[in-house]
């Protein structure tokens, strides 16, 4: 099978469970506090590893206890992380997360060492990055580094998958080097500003993206490229926690394509990975594995 590389963020998530989110000036009591390895880049890398694909992580961490915690997670998952470097001028990236009783979340990101993932770091590792067939990118590292990574992978003949989160304006130079872009409804509204999902997707295609996959929660997903349109319904599962679901979806998409699945099959596989994640498994949990996804697809024909 082909290999996946991820260039992106590595965070430690400080996750507080609450009944309801606090209003401005209000104090609420939390139910629990967990320290969890996260960041969209690390989530995707560990999820893809647990789906049975050779996965290589590129990013930066601080010289702190959180880096050691993350390294242990990589080792358990089988993720190749020898190209992850230490930024001595910043702490490991941190996410402050609140999750309410409905499973919705609010997140504050402190970039930390993720801001040290520079174009120079990308170019220094370009030979190793382009040994992989698939590159997964997100927007929790500097935009110029995302653009640089996409460009070198595209020039090398690889496939670039971009999760445009958190939503930011996207340079044309990035879009023209992206094979698959995977926004959710709020992200595509921000970056494309179309009258509806269809027009927003078509706008991104016109700007250079190879294919657009808009994930729409319980409404399923909408896929479009220059030749075809595909819709996939959502799976009817209990929503426990949406954190990491998008990361599992993107890892599932890349993993399925690595296995040689058709686009239609890959979308179903990715959808199943996301459905497992929202049931509380999360992006870095053993329950989101290739075996679990295949069992899910068997028991949930869609």
C-alpha positions in Angstrom: 0.0 0.0 0.0 1.0 3.6 -0.4 2.1 5.7 2.5 0.6 8.8 4.1 2.4 11.8 5.5 0.9 14.5 7.7 2.3 18.0 8.0 0.5 19.8 10.8 -0.3 20.6 14.4 0.5 18.7 17.6 -1.5 19.9 20.6 -2.2 18.8 24.1 -6.0 19.1 24.6 -7.2 20.2 28.1 -10.7 19.0 27.8 -13.4 20.0 30.4 -16.8 18.4 30.4 -19.6 20.8 31.4 -23.4 20.6 31.5 -23.7 24.0 29.7 -21.3 26.5 28.3 -20.7 29.6 30.5 -22.1 32.9 29.4 -19.8 36.0 29.4 -19.0 36.8 33.1 -20.6 33.5 34.3 -18.8 30.7 36.2 -19.9 27.1 35.8 -18.8 23.9 37.5 -17.0 21.4 35.3 -17.6 17.7 35.6 -14.1 16.5 34.7 -10.8 17.6 33.2 -8.7 15.4 30.9 -5.3 15.9 29.3 -5.4 14.3 25.8 -3.0 14.3 22.9 -4.7 16.2 20.0 -4.1 18.8 17.3 -5.6 18.1 13.9 -2.3 17.0 12.5 -1.5 14.5 15.3 -5.1 13.3 15.4 -5.0 12.5 11.6 -1.6 10.8 11.9 -2.6 8.5 14.8 -6.0 7.7 13.3 -4.4 6.8 9.9 -1.8 4.6 11.7 -4.6 2.7 13.6 -6.3 2.2 10.3 -3.3 0.1 9.3 -1.5 2.6 7.0 2.2 3.5 7.2 2.0 7.1 8.4 4.7 9.7 8.9 4.2 12.8 11.0 6.0 16.1 10.4 5.6 18.9 12.9 7.1 20.6 16.0 6.7 20.2 19.7 8.1 22.1 22.7 10.8 20.9 25.1 8.3 19.9 27.8 6.4 17.0 29.4 3.6 17.2 26.8 6.1 16.3 24.1 7.0 13.1 25.9 3.3 12.3 26.4 2.8 12.7 22.6 5.8 10.5 21.7 4.3 7.7 23.8 1.0 8.0 21.9 2.9 7.8 18.6 4.7 4.7 19.7 1.5 3.0 20.8 -0.2 3.8 17.4 2.9 2.9 15.3 3.2 6.4 13.8 6.6 7.3 12.4 7.5 10.5 14.2 11.3 10.7 13.8 10.9 13.9 11.7 9.0 15.7 14.4 11.4 18.3 15.8 11.7 20.3 19.0 11.1 24.1 19.1 13.0 25.4 22.1 11.3 28.9 21.9 7.8 27.7 22.5 5.7 25.2 24.5 3.9 22.3 22.8 0.7 23.6 21.2 -2.3 23.6 23.5 -6.1 23.4 23.0 -8.5 24.5 25.7 -11.7 22.6 25.1 -15.1 22.6 26.6 -17.7 19.8 25.8 -21.3 20.2 26.9 -23.8 17.5 27.6 -25.1 17.5 24.0 -21.6 16.7 22.7 -21.0 20.1 21.2 -17.6 21.8 21.8 -15.9 25.1 22.1 -12.1 25.3 21.5 -9.4 27.9 22.1 -6.0 27.1 20.4 -2.6 28.3 21.6 -0.3 27.7 18.7 3.0 27.3 20.7 5.5 25.1 18.8 3.1 24.7 15.8 4.1 28.2 14.8 7.6 26.9 14.4 6.6 24.7 11.4 8.1 27.0 8.9 8.6 26.7 5.1 12.3 26.2 5.9 11.4 23.1 8.0 9.2 21.8 5.2 11.9 22.2 2.6 14.5 20.6 4.8 12.2 17.5 5.0 10.9 17.7 1.4 12.6 14.5 0.2 11.1 12.5 3.1 7.6 14.1 2.6 7.5 13.3 -1.1 8.4 9.6 -0.5 4.7 9.3 0.5 1.9 9.1 -1.9 -0.7 11.1 0.1 -0.2 14.3 2.1 -2.8 15.4 4.7 -2.8 19.1 5.6 -4.8 21.3 7.9 -4.6 25.0 9.0 -3.2 24.9 12.5 0.3 25.7 11.3 1.4 28.9 9.4 -0.4 29.3 6.0 2.8 29.8 4.1 4.0 26.3 5.4 0.7 24.7 4.3 1.2 26.2 0.8 4.8 25.1 0.7 4.0 21.5 1.6 1.1 21.3 -0.9 3.3 22.7 -3.7 6.2 20.3 -3.2 3.9 17.3 -2.9 2.0 18.2 -6.0 5.1 18.8 -8.0 6.4 15.4 -6.9 3.2 13.8 -8.3 1.6 13.0 -4.9 -2.0 13.5 -3.8 -2.9 16.4 -1.4 -5.9 16.4 0.9 -6.7 19.6 2.7 -8.9 19.9 5.8 -9.5 23.7 5.8 -9.9 24.0 9.5 -9.9 26.2 11.4 -11.5 28.2 8.5 -9.2 30.9 7.0 -9.1 32.6 3.6 -7.3 30.2 1.2 -4.6 31.5 -1.2 -5.2 30.5 -4.8 -1.7 29.0 -4.8 -2.9 26.5 -2.2 -6.2 25.6 -3.9 -4.6 24.8 -7.2 -2.3 22.3 -5.5 -5.1 20.5 -3.6 -6.6 17.3 -4.9 -9.3 16.9 -2.3 -10.6 19.7 0.0 -12.9 18.6 2.9 -14.7 21.5 4.5 -17.7 21.2 6.8 -20.8 23.4 6.3 -19.5 26.4 8.3 -16.1 26.2 6.8 -17.3 26.1 3.1 -19.6 29.0 3.9 -16.6 31.0 5.2 -14.1 30.2 2.4 -16.5 30.1 -0.6 -19.5 32.2 0.4 -21.8 30.6 -2.2 -25.6 30.8 -2.1 -25.7 27.1 -1.1 -23.5 24.0 -0.8 -23.6 23.2 -4.5 -22.5 26.7 -5.6 -19.8 26.9 -2.9 -18.4 23.6 -4.0 -18.4 24.6 -7.7 -16.7 27.9 -6.7 -13.8 26.0 -5.1 -13.5 23.8 -8.2 -13.3 26.9 -10.4 -10.5 28.2 -8.2 -8.4 25.1 -8.8 -9.4 22.4 -6.2 -9.5 18.9 -7.8 -12.5 17.7 -5.8 -14.6 19.1 -2.9 -16.1 17.0 -0.1 -18.5 19.0 2.1 -19.3 17.1 5.3 -22.7 18.1 6.7 -23.1 16.3 10.0 -26.4 14.3 10.2 -27.2 15.4 6.6 -24.3 13.3 5.2 -21.8 14.6 2.7 -21.7 16.1 -0.8 -18.9 15.3 -3.2 -18.2 17.0 -6.5 -15.3 17.0 -9.0 -15.1 17.9 -12.7 -16.9 14.7 -13.8 -19.4 13.6 -11.1 -21.4 14.4 -8.0 -21.9 12.0 -5.2 -24.0 12.2 -2.1 -23.7 10.0 1.0 -26.2 9.9 3.8 -25.1 10.1 7.4 -25.1 7.0 9.6 -27.7 7.0 12.4 -25.5 6.9 15.5 -25.6 8.4 18.9 -23.7 11.7 19.1 -21.5 11.8 22.2 -18.5 14.0 21.3 -17.7 15.7 18.0 -14.0 16.3 18.8 -11.8 14.6 16.3 -14.6 13.4 14.1 -13.4 15.5 11.1 -9.8 14.3 11.7 -11.0 10.7 11.6 -12.9 11.4 8.4 -9.9 12.8 6.7 -7.6 10.0 7.9 -10.3 7.5 6.7 -10.4 9.1 3.3 -6.6 9.0 2.8 -6.4 5.4 4.3 -9.1 4.1 1.9 -7.5 5.7 -1.1 -4.2 4.2 0.0 -5.9 0.8 -0.1 -7.0 1.4 -3.7 -10.6 2.1 -2.9 -12.7 3.9 -5.5 -13.8 7.4 -4.5 -17.3 6.1 -3.7 -15.9 3.4 -1.5 -13.5 5.8 0.1 -16.3 8.2 1.0 -18.2 5.4 2.7 -15.1 4.3 4.6 -14.4 7.9 5.7 -18.0 8.5 6.7 -17.9 5.3 8.9 -14.7 6.5 10.5 -16.3 9.8 11.4 -19.4 8.0 12.7 -17.3 5.9 15.0 -15.5 9.0 16.3 -18.7 10.9 17.2 -19.9 8.0 19.4 -17.1 9.0 21.8 -14.2 7.0 20.4 -12.3 10.1 19.3 -9.5 10.5 16.8 -6.8 8.9 18.9 -8.8 6.0 20.4 -8.2 2.3 19.4 -11.9 1.9 18.5 -11.4 3.8 15.3 -9.3 1.1 13.5 -9.6 -0.5 10.1 -11.2 -3.6 11.7 -13.7 -1.5 13.6 -14.6 0.5 10.4 -15.1 -2.7 8.4 -17.3 -4.2 11.1 -19.3 -0.9 11.2 -19.8 -0.9 7.4 -21.0 -4.5 7.5 -23.5 -3.7 10.3 -24.6 -0.4 8.8 -25.3 -0.9 5.1 -25.9 2.6 3.7 
